[in-house]
Amino acid sequence: MENSTYRVSKRIYGKRLFNPQDPRDLKEALYFIKNGKWRDYCPFVETWPYTNVPDMVKTEIALRYLPTIIAQKSAKNVVKK
């Protein structure tokens, strides 16, 4: 029986911690969020308290960038008033 429905990566790789400040990691995350799959493999290992990589990536990005976005929006609203 031939297994032709699954693609297995032949690449030998190591996983790394996700860094929301690294453009390379953000590009990988954006690709996953847009396409619902990793390019070749999931390059990240989840860290505590997360139980899966997609939730970890999305939460880490939100925690890193939302405070800045909120501060910028608040400052613009103050200037407009």
mmCIF file of the N, C-alpha and C atoms, coordinates in Angstrom:
data_MODEL
# 
_entry.id   MODEL 
# 
loop_
_atom_site.group_PDB 
_atom_site.id 
_atom_site.type_symbol 
_atom_site.label_atom_id 
_atom_site.label_alt_id 
_atom_site.label_comp_id 
_atom_site.label_asym_id 
_atom_site.label_entity_id 
_atom_site.label_seq_id 
_atom_site.pdbx_PDB_ins_code 
_atom_site.Cartn_x 
_atom_site.Cartn_y 
_atom_site.Cartn_z 
_atom_site.occupancy 
_atom_site.B_iso_or_equiv 
_atom_site.pdbx_formal_charge 
_atom_site.auth_seq_id 
_atom_site.auth_comp_id 
_atom_site.auth_asym_id 
_atom_site.auth_atom_id 
_atom_site.pdbx_PDB_model_num 
ATOM 1   N N  . MET A 1 1  ? 0.845  -1.172 0.000  1.00 0.00 ? 1  MET A N  1 
ATOM 2   C CA . MET A 1 1  ? 0.000  0.000  0.000  1.00 0.00 ? 1  MET A CA 1 
ATOM 3   C C  . MET A 1 1  ? 0.893  1.239  0.000  1.00 0.00 ? 1  MET A C  1 
ATOM 4   N N  . GLU A 1 2  ? 0.682  2.105  -0.941 1.00 0.00 ? 2  GLU A N  1 
ATOM 5   C CA . GLU A 1 2  ? 1.504  3.294  -1.083 1.00 0.00 ? 2  GLU A CA 1 
ATOM 6   C C  . GLU A 1 2  ? 0.874  4.469  -0.340 1.00 0.00 ? 2  GLU A C  1 
ATOM 7   N N  . ASN A 1 3  ? 1.670  5.184  0.388  1.00 0.00 ? 3  ASN A N  1 
ATOM 8   C CA . ASN A 1 3  ? 1.201  6.351  1.119  1.00 0.00 ? 3  ASN A CA 1 
ATOM 9   C C  . ASN A 1 3  ? 1.546  7.595  0.313  1.00 0.00 ? 3  ASN A C  1 
ATOM 10  N N  . SER A 1 4  ? 0.659  8.011  -0.537 1.00 0.00 ? 4  SER A N  1 
ATOM 11  C CA . SER A 1 4  ? 0.942  9.154  -1.408 1.00 0.00 ? 4  SER A CA 1 
ATOM 12  C C  . SER A 1 4  ? 0.228  10.425 -0.956 1.00 0.00 ? 4  SER A C  1 
ATOM 13  N N  . THR A 1 5  ? -0.530 10.371 0.123  1.00 0.00 ? 5  THR A N  1 
ATOM 14  C CA . THR A 1 5  ? -1.280 11.539 0.548  1.00 0.00 ? 5  THR A CA 1 
ATOM 15  C C  . THR A 1 5  ? -0.533 12.401 1.550  1.00 0.00 ? 5  THR A C  1 
ATOM 16  N N  . TYR A 1 6  ? 0.541  11.895 2.101  1.00 0.00 ? 6  TYR A N  1 
ATOM 17  C CA . TYR A 1 6  ? 1.286  12.667 3.096  1.00 0.00 ? 6  TYR A CA 1 
ATOM 18  C C  . TYR A 1 6  ? 2.681  12.985 2.591  1.00 0.00 ? 6  TYR A C  1 
ATOM 19  N N  . ARG A 1 7  ? 3.111  14.212 2.825  1.00 0.00 ? 7  ARG A N  1 
ATOM 20  C CA . ARG A 1 7  ? 4.450  14.616 2.458  1.00 0.00 ? 7  ARG A CA 1 
ATOM 21  C C  . ARG A 1 7  ? 5.288  14.638 3.725  1.00 0.00 ? 7  ARG A C  1 
ATOM 22  N N  . VAL A 1 8  ? 6.376  13.953 3.700  1.00 0.00 ? 8  VAL A N  1 
ATOM 23  C CA . VAL A 1 8  ? 7.277  13.920 4.837  1.00 0.00 ? 8  VAL A CA 1 
ATOM 24  C C  . VAL A 1 8  ? 8.530  14.704 4.478  1.00 0.00 ? 8  VAL A C  1 
ATOM 25  N N  . SER A 1 9  ? 8.893  15.613 5.355  1.00 0.00 ? 9  SER A N  1 
ATOM 26  C CA . SER A 1 9  ? 10.089 16.411 5.106  1.00 0.00 ? 9  SER A CA 1 
ATOM 27  C C  . SER A 1 9  ? 11.320 15.531 5.199  1.00 0.00 ? 9  SER A C  1 
ATOM 28  N N  . LYS A 1 10 ? 12.209 15.682 4.265  1.00 0.00 ? 10 LYS A N  1 
ATOM 29  C CA . LYS A 1 10 ? 13.462 14.944 4.286  1.00 0.00 ? 10 LYS A CA 1 
ATOM 30  C C  . LYS A 1 10 ? 14.576 15.774 4.908  1.00 0.00 ? 10 LYS A C  1 
ATOM 31  N N  . ARG A 1 11 ? 14.236 16.966 5.317  1.00 0.00 ? 11 ARG A N  1 
ATOM 32  C CA . ARG A 1 11 ? 15.211 17.873 5.901  1.00 0.00 ? 11 ARG A CA 1 
ATOM 33  C C  . ARG A 1 11 ? 15.491 17.471 7.349  1.00 0.00 ? 11 ARG A C  1 
ATOM 34  N N  . ILE A 1 12 ? 16.734 17.471 7.721  1.00 0.00 ? 12 ILE A N  1 
ATOM 35  C CA . ILE A 1 12 ? 17.111 17.229 9.105  1.00 0.00 ? 12 ILE A CA 1 
ATOM 36  C C  . ILE A 1 12 ? 17.211 18.598 9.765  1.00 0.00 ? 12 ILE A C  1 
ATOM 37  N N  . TYR A 1 13 ? 16.517 18.790 10.843 1.00 0.00 ? 13 TYR A N  1 
ATOM 38  C CA . TYR A 1 13 ? 16.444 20.104 11.436 1.00 0.00 ? 13 TYR A CA 1 
ATOM 39  C C  . TYR A 1 13 ? 16.372 20.036 12.952 1.00 0.00 ? 13 TYR A C  1 
ATOM 40  N N  . GLY A 1 14 ? 16.623 21.162 13.549 1.00 0.00 ? 14 GLY A N  1 
ATOM 41  C CA . GLY A 1 14 ? 16.437 21.333 14.978 1.00 0.00 ? 14 GLY A CA 1 
ATOM 42  C C  . GLY A 1 14 ? 15.406 22.412 15.204 1.00 0.00 ? 14 GLY A C  1 
ATOM 43  N N  . LYS A 1 15 ? 14.708 22.329 16.291 1.00 0.00 ? 15 LYS A N  1 
ATOM 44  C CA . LYS A 1 15 ? 13.713 23.353 16.599 1.00 0.00 ? 15 LYS A CA 1 
ATOM 45  C C  . LYS A 1 15 ? 14.334 24.404 17.505 1.00 0.00 ? 15 LYS A C  1 
ATOM 46  N N  . ARG A 1 16 ? 13.766 25.598 17.435 1.00 0.00 ? 16 ARG A N  1 
ATOM 47  C CA . ARG A 1 16 ? 14.289 26.703 18.229 1.00 0.00 ? 16 ARG A CA 1 
ATOM 48  C C  . ARG A 1 16 ? 13.144 27.371 18.977 1.00 0.00 ? 16 ARG A C  1 
ATOM 49  N N  . LEU A 1 17 ? 13.520 28.203 19.929 1.00 0.00 ? 17 LEU A N  1 
ATOM 50  C CA . LEU A 1 17 ? 12.516 28.981 20.647 1.00 0.00 ? 17 LEU A CA 1 
ATOM 51  C C  . LEU A 1 17 ? 12.030 30.112 19.761 1.00 0.00 ? 17 LEU A C  1 
ATOM 52  N N  . PHE A 1 18 ? 10.756 30.421 19.837 1.00 0.00 ? 18 PHE A N  1 
ATOM 53  C CA . PHE A 1 18 ? 10.183 31.513 19.054 1.00 0.00 ? 18 PHE A CA 1 
ATOM 54  C C  . PHE A 1 18 ? 10.583 32.847 19.668 1.00 0.00 ? 18 PHE A C  1 
ATOM 55  N N  . ASN A 1 19 ? 11.043 33.766 18.840 1.00 0.00 ? 19 ASN A N  1 
ATOM 56  C CA . ASN A 1 19 ? 11.428 35.098 19.279 1.00 0.00 ? 19 ASN A CA 1 
ATOM 57  C C  . ASN A 1 19 ? 10.588 36.108 18.502 1.00 0.00 ? 19 ASN A C  1 
ATOM 58  N N  . PRO A 1 20 ? 9.618  36.770 19.149 1.00 0.00 ? 20 PRO A N  1 
ATOM 59  C CA . PRO A 1 20 ? 8.746  37.695 18.422 1.00 0.00 ? 20 PRO A CA 1 
ATOM 60  C C  . PRO A 1 20 ? 9.444  38.949 17.921 1.00 0.00 ? 20 PRO A C  1 
ATOM 61  N N  . GLN A 1 21 ? 10.725 39.121 18.237 1.00 0.00 ? 21 GLN A N  1 
ATOM 62  C CA . GLN A 1 21 ? 11.471 40.272 17.728 1.00 0.00 ? 21 GLN A CA 1 
ATOM 63  C C  . GLN A 1 21 ? 12.345 39.900 16.535 1.00 0.00 ? 21 GLN A C  1 
ATOM 64  N N  . ASP A 1 22 ? 12.424 38.633 16.215 1.00 0.00 ? 22 ASP A N  1 
ATOM 65  C CA . ASP A 1 22 ? 13.259 38.161 15.103 1.00 0.00 ? 22 ASP A CA 1 
ATOM 66  C C  . ASP A 1 22 ? 12.440 38.160 13.806 1.00 0.00 ? 22 ASP A C  1 
ATOM 67  N N  . PRO A 1 23 ? 12.838 38.940 12.800 1.00 0.00 ? 23 PRO A N  1 
ATOM 68  C CA . PRO A 1 23 ? 12.081 38.977 11.542 1.00 0.00 ? 23 PRO A CA 1 
ATOM 69  C C  . PRO A 1 23 ? 11.921 37.603 10.894 1.00 0.00 ? 23 PRO A C  1 
ATOM 70  N N  . ARG A 1 24 ? 12.905 36.746 11.025 1.00 0.00 ? 24 ARG A N  1 
ATOM 71  C CA . ARG A 1 24 ? 12.814 35.400 10.448 1.00 0.00 ? 24 ARG A CA 1 
ATOM 72  C C  . ARG A 1 24 ? 11.674 34.620 11.111 1.00 0.00 ? 24 ARG A C  1 
ATOM 73  N N  . ASP A 1 25 ? 11.558 34.723 12.430 1.00 0.00 ? 25 ASP A N  1 
ATOM 74  C CA . ASP A 1 25 ? 10.488 34.023 13.143 1.00 0.00 ? 25 ASP A CA 1 
ATOM 75  C C  . ASP A 1 25 ? 9.128  34.625 12.811 1.00 0.00 ? 25 ASP A C  1 
ATOM 76  N N  . LEU A 1 26 ? 9.073  35.946 12.670 1.00 0.00 ? 26 LEU A N  1 
ATOM 77  C CA . LEU A 1 26 ? 7.807  36.587 12.315 1.00 0.00 ? 26 LEU A CA 1 
ATOM 78  C C  . LEU A 1 26 ? 7.347  36.192 10.915 1.00 0.00 ? 26 LEU A C  1 
ATOM 79  N N  . LYS A 1 27 ? 8.279  36.041 9.980  1.00 0.00 ? 27 LYS A N  1 
ATOM 80  C CA . LYS A 1 27 ? 7.925  35.588 8.629  1.00 0.00 ? 27 LYS A CA 1 
ATOM 81  C C  . LYS A 1 27 ? 7.351  34.177 8.662  1.00 0.00 ? 27 LYS A C  1 
ATOM 82  N N  . GLU A 1 28 ? 7.961  33.308 9.456  1.00 0.00 ? 28 GLU A N  1 
ATOM 83  C CA . GLU A 1 28 ? 7.445  31.933 9.597  1.00 0.00 ? 28 GLU A CA 1 
ATOM 84  C C  . GLU A 1 28 ? 6.040  31.964 10.191 1.00 0.00 ? 28 GLU A C  1 
ATOM 85  N N  . ALA A 1 29 ? 5.850  32.793 11.213 1.00 0.00 ? 29 ALA A N  1 
ATOM 86  C CA . ALA A 1 29 ? 4.540  32.881 11.864 1.00 0.00 ? 29 ALA A CA 1 
ATOM 87  C C  . ALA A 1 29 ? 3.485  33.423 10.902 1.00 0.00 ? 29 ALA A C  1 
ATOM 88  N N  . LEU A 1 30 ? 3.831  34.454 10.150 1.00 0.00 ? 30 LEU A N  1 
ATOM 89  C CA . LEU A 1 30 ? 2.885  35.025 9.191  1.00 0.00 ? 30 LEU A CA 1 
ATOM 90  C C  . LEU A 1 30 ? 2.486  34.000 8.137  1.00 0.00 ? 30 LEU A C  1 
ATOM 91  N N  . TYR A 1 31 ? 3.451  33.254 7.648  1.00 0.00 ? 31 TYR A N  1 
ATOM 92  C CA . TYR A 1 31 ? 3.143  32.218 6.661  1.00 0.00 ? 31 TYR A CA 1 
ATOM 93  C C  . TYR A 1 31 ? 2.146  31.211 7.257  1.00 0.00 ? 31 TYR A C  1 
ATOM 94  N N  . PHE A 1 32 ? 2.401  30.791 8.501  1.00 0.00 ? 32 PHE A N  1 
ATOM 95  C CA . PHE A 1 32 ? 1.509  29.818 9.142  1.00 0.00 ? 32 PHE A CA 1 
ATOM 96  C C  . PHE A 1 32 ? 0.114  30.402 9.339  1.00 0.00 ? 32 PHE A C  1 
ATOM 97  N N  . ILE A 1 33 ? 0.039  31.636 9.811  1.00 0.00 ? 33 ILE A N  1 
ATOM 98  C CA . ILE A 1 33 ? -1.262 32.239 10.066 1.00 0.00 ? 33 ILE A CA 1 
ATOM 99  C C  . ILE A 1 33 ? -2.057 32.405 8.772  1.00 0.00 ? 33 ILE A C  1 
ATOM 100 N N  . LYS A 1 34 ? -1.399 32.800 7.689  1.00 0.00 ? 34 LYS A N  1 
ATOM 101 C CA . LYS A 1 34 ? -2.092 32.973 6.399  1.00 0.00 ? 34 LYS A CA 1 
ATOM 102 C C  . LYS A 1 34 ? -2.493 31.656 5.754  1.00 0.00 ? 34 LYS A C  1 
ATOM 103 N N  . ASN A 1 35 ? -1.643 30.626 5.862  1.00 0.00 ? 35 ASN A N  1 
ATOM 104 C CA . ASN A 1 35 ? -1.845 29.383 5.113  1.00 0.00 ? 35 ASN A CA 1 
ATOM 105 C C  . ASN A 1 35 ? -2.321 28.198 5.938  1.00 0.00 ? 35 ASN A C  1 
ATOM 106 N N  . GLY A 1 36 ? -2.236 28.308 7.265  1.00 0.00 ? 36 GLY A N  1 
ATOM 107 C CA . GLY A 1 36 ? -2.677 27.207 8.124  1.00 0.00 ? 36 GLY A CA 1 
ATOM 108 C C  . GLY A 1 36 ? -1.729 26.027 8.116  1.00 0.00 ? 36 GLY A C  1 
ATOM 109 N N  . LYS A 1 37 ? -0.506 26.247 7.656  1.00 0.00 ? 37 LYS A N  1 
ATOM 110 C CA . LYS A 1 37 ? 0.494  25.183 7.650  1.00 0.00 ? 37 LYS A CA 1 
ATOM 111 C C  . LYS A 1 37 ? 1.875  25.824 7.657  1.00 0.00 ? 37 LYS A C  1 
ATOM 112 N N  . TRP A 1 38 ? 2.857  25.052 8.067  1.00 0.00 ? 38 TRP A N  1 
ATOM 113 C CA . TRP A 1 38 ? 4.243  25.525 8.046  1.00 0.00 ? 38 TRP A CA 1 
ATOM 114 C C  . TRP A 1 38 ? 4.810  25.293 6.654  1.00 0.00 ? 38 TRP A C  1 
ATOM 115 N N  . ARG A 1 39 ? 5.860  25.999 6.311  1.00 0.00 ? 39 ARG A N  1 
ATOM 116 C CA . ARG A 1 39 ? 6.476  25.840 4.991  1.00 0.00 ? 39 ARG A CA 1 
ATOM 117 C C  . ARG A 1 39 ? 6.939  24.405 4.771  1.00 0.00 ? 39 ARG A C  1 
ATOM 118 N N  . ASP A 1 40 ? 7.758  23.900 5.676  1.00 0.00 ? 40 ASP A N  1 
ATOM 119 C CA . ASP A 1 40 ? 8.273  22.540 5.542  1.00 0.00 ? 40 ASP A CA 1 
ATOM 120 C C  . ASP A 1 40 ? 8.069  21.752 6.828  1.00 0.00 ? 40 ASP A C  1 
ATOM 121 N N  . TYR A 1 41 ? 8.205  22.412 7.947  1.00 0.00 ? 41 TYR A N  1 
ATOM 122 C CA . TYR A 1 41 ? 8.054  21.792 9.261  1.00 0.00 ? 41 TYR A CA 1 
ATOM 123 C C  . TYR A 1 41 ? 7.851  22.917 10.261 1.00 0.00 ? 41 TYR A C  1 
ATOM 124 N N  . CYS A 1 42 ? 7.391  22.580 11.443 1.00 0.00 ? 42 CYS A N  1 
ATOM 125 C CA . CYS A 1 42 ? 7.258  23.574 12.487 1.00 0.00 ? 42 CYS A CA 1 
ATOM 126 C C  . CYS A 1 42 ? 8.646  23.820 13.083 1.00 0.00 ? 42 CYS A C  1 
ATOM 127 N N  . PRO A 1 43 ? 9.185  25.021 12.944 1.00 0.00 ? 43 PRO A N  1 
ATOM 128 C CA . PRO A 1 43 ? 10.553 25.271 13.393 1.00 0.00 ? 43 PRO A CA 1 
ATOM 129 C C  . PRO A 1 43 ? 10.675 25.587 14.881 1.00 0.00 ? 43 PRO A C  1 
ATOM 130 N N  . PHE A 1 44 ? 9.548  25.675 15.578 1.00 0.00 ? 44 PHE A N  1 
ATOM 131 C CA . PHE A 1 44 ? 9.584  26.110 16.969 1.00 0.00 ? 44 PHE A CA 1 
ATOM 132 C C  . PHE A 1 44 ? 9.183  24.998 17.935 1.00 0.00 ? 44 PHE A C  1 
ATOM 133 N N  . VAL A 1 45 ? 9.706  25.109 19.128 1.00 0.00 ? 45 VAL A N  1 
ATOM 134 C CA . VAL A 1 45 ? 9.319  24.217 20.215 1.00 0.00 ? 45 VAL A CA 1 
ATOM 135 C C  . VAL A 1 45 ? 8.482  25.049 21.186 1.00 0.00 ? 45 VAL A C  1 
ATOM 136 N N  . GLU A 1 46 ? 7.402  24.467 21.681 1.00 0.00 ? 46 GLU A N  1 
ATOM 137 C CA . GLU A 1 46 ? 6.558  25.247 22.588 1.00 0.00 ? 46 GLU A CA 1 
ATOM 138 C C  . GLU A 1 46 ? 7.218  25.350 23.955 1.00 0.00 ? 46 GLU A C  1 
ATOM 139 N N  . THR A 1 47 ? 6.927  26.444 24.620 1.00 0.00 ? 47 THR A N  1 
ATOM 140 C CA . THR A 1 47 ? 7.451  26.679 25.955 1.00 0.00 ? 47 THR A CA 1 
ATOM 141 C C  . THR A 1 47 ? 6.287  26.767 26.935 1.00 0.00 ? 47 THR A C  1 
ATOM 142 N N  . TRP A 1 48 ? 6.583  26.533 28.181 1.00 0.00 ? 48 TRP A N  1 
ATOM 143 C CA . TRP A 1 48 ? 5.555  26.608 29.208 1.00 0.00 ? 48 TRP A CA 1 
ATOM 144 C C  . TRP A 1 48 ? 5.061  28.032 29.309 1.00 0.00 ? 48 TRP A C  1 
ATOM 145 N N  . PRO A 1 49 ? 3.834  28.331 29.452 1.00 0.00 ? 49 PRO A N  1 
ATOM 146 C CA . PRO A 1 49 ? 2.701  27.485 29.803 1.00 0.00 ? 49 PRO A CA 1 
ATOM 147 C C  . PRO A 1 49 ? 1.883  27.020 28.602 1.00 0.00 ? 49 PRO A C  1 
ATOM 148 N N  . TYR A 1 50 ? 2.402  27.157 27.401 1.00 0.00 ? 50 TYR A N  1 
ATOM 149 C CA . TYR A 1 50 ? 1.653  26.827 26.191 1.00 0.00 ? 50 TYR A CA 1 
ATOM 150 C C  . TYR A 1 50 ? 1.648  25.324 25.950 1.00 0.00 ? 50 TYR A C  1 
ATOM 151 N N  . THR A 1 51 ? 0.572  24.857 25.334 1.00 0.00 ? 51 THR A N  1 
ATOM 152 C CA . THR A 1 51 ? 0.467  23.435 25.024 1.00 0.00 ? 51 THR A CA 1 
ATOM 153 C C  . THR A 1 51 ? 0.592  23.145 23.535 1.00 0.00 ? 51 THR A C  1 
ATOM 154 N N  . ASN A 1 52 ? 0.606  24.206 22.721 1.00 0.00 ? 52 ASN A N  1 
ATOM 155 C CA . ASN A 1 52 ? 0.823  24.006 21.289 1.00 0.00 ? 52 ASN A CA 1 
ATOM 156 C C  . ASN A 1 52 ? 1.494  25.245 20.694 1.00 0.00 ? 52 ASN A C  1 
ATOM 157 N N  . VAL A 1 53 ? 2.185  25.031 19.627 1.00 0.00 ? 53 VAL A N  1 
ATOM 158 C CA . VAL A 1 53 ? 2.998  26.091 19.014 1.00 0.00 ? 53 VAL A CA 1 
ATOM 159 C C  . VAL A 1 53 ? 2.151  27.214 18.408 1.00 0.00 ? 53 VAL A C  1 
ATOM 160 N N  . PRO A 1 54 ? 1.087  26.930 17.650 1.00 0.00 ? 54 PRO A N  1 
ATOM 161 C CA . PRO A 1 54 ? 0.323  28.046 17.065 1.00 0.00 ? 54 PRO A CA 1 
ATOM 162 C C  . PRO A 1 54 ? -0.211 29.023 18.111 1.00 0.00 ? 54 PRO A C  1 
ATOM 163 N N  . ASP A 1 55 ? -0.764 28.513 19.207 1.00 0.00 ? 55 ASP A N  1 
ATOM 164 C CA . ASP A 1 55 ? -1.259 29.411 20.251 1.00 0.00 ? 55 ASP A CA 1 
ATOM 165 C C  . ASP A 1 55 ? -0.116 30.187 20.893 1.00 0.00 ? 55 ASP A C  1 
ATOM 166 N N  . MET A 1 56 ? 1.010  29.533 21.083 1.00 0.00 ? 56 MET A N  1 
ATOM 167 C CA . MET A 1 56 ? 2.170  30.193 21.664 1.00 0.00 ? 56 MET A CA 1 
ATOM 168 C C  . MET A 1 56 ? 2.627  31.351 20.779 1.00 0.00 ? 56 MET A C  1 
ATOM 169 N N  . VAL A 1 57 ? 2.756  31.096 19.485 1.00 0.00 ? 57 VAL A N  1 
ATOM 170 C CA . VAL A 1 57 ? 3.227  32.108 18.548 1.00 0.00 ? 57 VAL A CA 1 
ATOM 171 C C  . VAL A 1 57 ? 2.277  33.303 18.523 1.00 0.00 ? 57 VAL A C  1 
ATOM 172 N N  . LYS A 1 58 ? 1.001  33.037 18.403 1.00 0.00 ? 58 LYS A N  1 
ATOM 173 C CA . LYS A 1 58 ? 0.019  34.129 18.341 1.00 0.00 ? 58 LYS A CA 1 
ATOM 174 C C  . LYS A 1 58 ? 0.007  34.945 19.630 1.00 0.00 ? 58 LYS A C  1 
ATOM 175 N N  . THR A 1 59 ? 0.087  34.277 20.769 1.00 0.00 ? 59 THR A N  1 
ATOM 176 C CA . THR A 1 59 ? 0.082  34.983 22.052 1.00 0.00 ? 59 THR A CA 1 
ATOM 177 C C  . THR A 1 59 ? 1.353  35.796 22.240 1.00 0.00 ? 59 THR A C  1 
ATOM 178 N N  . GLU A 1 60 ? 2.494  35.231 21.902 1.00 0.00 ? 60 GLU A N  1 
ATOM 179 C CA . GLU A 1 60 ? 3.758  35.951 22.061 1.00 0.00 ? 60 GLU A CA 1 
ATOM 180 C C  . GLU A 1 60 ? 3.813  37.188 21.161 1.00 0.00 ? 60 GLU A C  1 
ATOM 181 N N  . ILE A 1 61 ? 3.290  37.087 19.956 1.00 0.00 ? 61 ILE A N  1 
ATOM 182 C CA . ILE A 1 61 ? 3.245  38.251 19.069 1.00 0.00 ? 61 ILE A CA 1 
ATOM 183 C C  . ILE A 1 61 ? 2.315  39.319 19.649 1.00 0.00 ? 61 ILE A C  1 
ATOM 184 N N  . ALA A 1 62 ? 1.160  38.887 20.122 1.00 0.00 ? 62 ALA A N  1 
ATOM 185 C CA . ALA A 1 62 ? 0.213  39.846 20.705 1.00 0.00 ? 62 ALA A CA 1 
ATOM 186 C C  . ALA A 1 62 ? 0.805  40.526 21.930 1.00 0.00 ? 62 ALA A C  1 
ATOM 187 N N  . LEU A 1 63 ? 1.432  39.771 22.807 1.00 0.00 ? 63 LEU A N  1 
ATOM 188 C CA . LEU A 1 63 ? 2.024  40.354 24.010 1.00 0.00 ? 63 LEU A CA 1 
ATOM 189 C C  . LEU A 1 63 ? 3.171  41.304 23.678 1.00 0.00 ? 63 LEU A C  1 
ATOM 190 N N  . ARG A 1 64 ? 3.893  41.028 22.627 1.00 0.00 ? 64 ARG A N  1 
ATOM 191 C CA . ARG A 1 64 ? 5.033  41.869 22.256 1.00 0.00 ? 64 ARG A CA 1 
ATOM 192 C C  . ARG A 1 64 ? 4.592  43.172 21.594 1.00 0.00 ? 64 ARG A C  1 
ATOM 193 N N  . TYR A 1 65 ? 3.578  43.117 20.728 1.00 0.00 ? 65 TYR A N  1 
ATOM 194 C CA . TYR A 1 65 ? 3.244  44.282 19.907 1.00 0.00 ? 65 TYR A CA 1 
ATOM 195 C C  . TYR A 1 65 ? 1.971  45.026 20.304 1.00 0.00 ? 65 TYR A C  1 
ATOM 196 N N  . LEU A 1 66 ? 1.020  44.390 20.971 1.00 0.00 ? 66 LEU A N  1 
ATOM 197 C CA . LEU A 1 66 ? -0.215 45.088 21.330 1.00 0.00 ? 66 LEU A CA 1 
ATOM 198 C C  . LEU A 1 66 ? 0.007  46.272 22.271 1.00 0.00 ? 66 LEU A C  1 
ATOM 199 N N  . PRO A 1 67 ? 0.861  46.177 23.290 1.00 0.00 ? 67 PRO A N  1 
ATOM 200 C CA . PRO A 1 67 ? 1.065  47.360 24.136 1.00 0.00 ? 67 PRO A CA 1 
ATOM 201 C C  . PRO A 1 67 ? 1.545  48.583 23.347 1.00 0.00 ? 67 PRO A C  1 
ATOM 202 N N  . THR A 1 68 ? 2.425  48.379 22.384 1.00 0.00 ? 68 THR A N  1 
ATOM 203 C CA . THR A 1 68 ? 2.917  49.482 21.559 1.00 0.00 ? 68 THR A CA 1 
ATOM 204 C C  . THR A 1 68 ? 1.804  50.042 20.683 1.00 0.00 ? 68 THR A C  1 
ATOM 205 N N  . ILE A 1 69 ? 1.027  49.169 20.084 1.00 0.00 ? 69 ILE A N  1 
ATOM 206 C CA . ILE A 1 69 ? -0.084 49.602 19.227 1.00 0.00 ? 69 ILE A CA 1 
ATOM 207 C C  . ILE A 1 69 ? -1.106 50.382 20.042 1.00 0.00 ? 69 ILE A C  1 
ATOM 208 N N  . ILE A 1 70 ? -1.430 49.881 21.225 1.00 0.00 ? 70 ILE A N  1 
ATOM 209 C CA . ILE A 1 70 ? -2.403 50.561 22.089 1.00 0.00 ? 70 ILE A CA 1 
ATOM 210 C C  . ILE A 1 70 ? -1.886 51.932 22.499 1.00 0.00 ? 70 ILE A C  1 
ATOM 211 N N  . ALA A 1 71 ? -0.611 52.010 22.858 1.00 0.00 ? 71 ALA A N  1 
ATOM 212 C CA . ALA A 1 71 ? -0.024 53.296 23.252 1.00 0.00 ? 71 ALA A CA 1 
ATOM 213 C C  . ALA A 1 71 ? -0.053 54.285 22.094 1.00 0.00 ? 71 ALA A C  1 
ATOM 214 N N  . GLN A 1 72 ? 0.260  53.822 20.891 1.00 0.00 ? 72 GLN A N  1 
ATOM 215 C CA . GLN A 1 72 ? 0.247  54.709 19.730 1.00 0.00 ? 72 GLN A CA 1 
ATOM 216 C C  . GLN A 1 72 ? -1.170 55.199 19.429 1.00 0.00 ? 72 GLN A C  1 
ATOM 217 N N  . LYS A 1 73 ? -2.147 54.294 19.488 1.00 0.00 ? 73 LYS A N  1 
ATOM 218 C CA . LYS A 1 73 ? -3.541 54.678 19.222 1.00 0.00 ? 73 LYS A CA 1 
ATOM 219 C C  . LYS A 1 73 ? -4.036 55.644 20.285 1.00 0.00 ? 73 LYS A C  1 
ATOM 220 N N  . SER A 1 74 ? -3.657 55.407 21.544 1.00 0.00 ? 74 SER A N  1 
ATOM 221 C CA . SER A 1 74 ? -4.079 56.300 22.619 1.00 0.00 ? 74 SER A CA 1 
ATOM 222 C C  . SER A 1 74 ? -3.477 57.680 22.447 1.00 0.00 ? 74 SER A C  1 
ATOM 223 N N  . ALA A 1 75 ? -2.211 57.740 22.054 1.00 0.00 ? 75 ALA A N  1 
ATOM 224 C CA . ALA A 1 75 ? -1.553 59.018 21.835 1.00 0.00 ? 75 ALA A CA 1 
ATOM 225 C C  . ALA A 1 75 ? -2.210 59.776 20.695 1.00 0.00 ? 75 ALA A C  1 
ATOM 226 N N  . LYS A 1 76 ? -2.589 59.098 19.635 1.00 0.00 ? 76 LYS A N  1 
ATOM 227 C CA . LYS A 1 76 ? -3.244 59.756 18.497 1.00 0.00 ? 76 LYS A CA 1 
ATOM 228 C C  . LYS A 1 76 ? -4.607 60.293 18.911 1.00 0.00 ? 76 LYS A C  1 
ATOM 229 N N  . ASN A 1 77 ? -5.345 59.549 19.750 1.00 0.00 ? 77 ASN A N  1 
ATOM 230 C CA . ASN A 1 77 ? -6.645 60.003 20.201 1.00 0.00 ? 77 ASN A CA 1 
ATOM 231 C C  . ASN A 1 77 ? -6.523 61.223 21.093 1.00 0.00 ? 77 ASN A C  1 
ATOM 232 N N  . VAL A 1 78 ? -5.489 61.309 21.907 1.00 0.00 ? 78 VAL A N  1 
ATOM 233 C CA . VAL A 1 78 ? -5.269 62.458 22.765 1.00 0.00 ? 78 VAL A CA 1 
ATOM 234 C C  . VAL A 1 78 ? -4.952 63.692 21.929 1.00 0.00 ? 78 VAL A C  1 
ATOM 235 N N  . VAL A 1 79 ? -4.129 63.528 20.900 1.00 0.00 ? 79 VAL A N  1 
ATOM 236 C CA . VAL A 1 79 ? -3.750 64.648 20.019 1.00 0.00 ? 79 VAL A CA 1 
ATOM 237 C C  . VAL A 1 79 ? -4.976 65.169 19.266 1.00 0.00 ? 79 VAL A C  1 
ATOM 238 N N  . LYS A 1 80 ? -5.865 64.282 18.819 1.00 0.00 ? 80 LYS A N  1 
ATOM 239 C CA . LYS A 1 80 ? -7.027 64.685 18.047 1.00 0.00 ? 80 LYS A CA 1 
ATOM 240 C C  . LYS A 1 80 ? -8.026 65.475 18.884 1.00 0.00 ? 80 LYS A C  1 
ATOM 241 N N  . LYS A 1 81 ? -8.112 65.233 20.185 1.00 0.00 ? 81 LYS A N  1 
ATOM 242 C CA . LYS A 1 81 ? -9.123 65.887 21.033 1.00 0.00 ? 81 LYS A CA 1 
ATOM 243 C C  . LYS A 1 81 ? -8.818 67.296 21.308 1.00 0.00 ? 81 LYS A C  1 
# 
